[in-house]
Amino acid sequence: MRRCHAGSRQASAGHDYTYLYPGIRKVVQAAGRVIRTLDDRGSVHLIDDRFARPGVLKLLPEWWRVELDDRRTVGPAQEAVPITVHCPGASES
């Protein structure tokens, strides 16, 4: 059914609300496990090419410092683009 309506705006919005937004929320929640106190700092590595897409990058929190690593991985995840997210504690923001 998605193929049938792939060009329609409605199908895209349905996909975003069903998969993209909940997925981004879960990634942000998981990254939040790195930061537990005001003094904590941490890094999260997102190893999926979808996170390098401009539409997805703009959904990540503004306070994340995102670094795209242009090097490609070797092995089964040939298309992976490692992304490092530095999550500063509240004292650094």
Long-range contacts (C-beta under 8 A, 24 or more apart in sequence): 20-56, 20-59, 21-59, 24-56, 24-59, 24-60, 27-51, 28-60, 28-61, 31-64, 31-85, 31-87, 34-87, 35-87, 35-89, 37-89, 38-89, 38-90, 38-91, 39-89, 39-91, 40-89, 41-86, 41-87, 41-88, 41-89, 41-92, 42-86, 42-87, 43-84, 43-85, 43-86, 43-87, 44-84, 44-85, 44-87, 45-82, 45-83, 45-84, 45-85, 46-82, 46-83, 46-85, 47-73, 47-77, 47-80, 47-81, 47-82, 47-83, 48-80, 48-81, 49-79, 49-80, 49-81, 51-81, 51-83, 52-81, 52-83, 60-85, 63-87, 63-88, 63-93
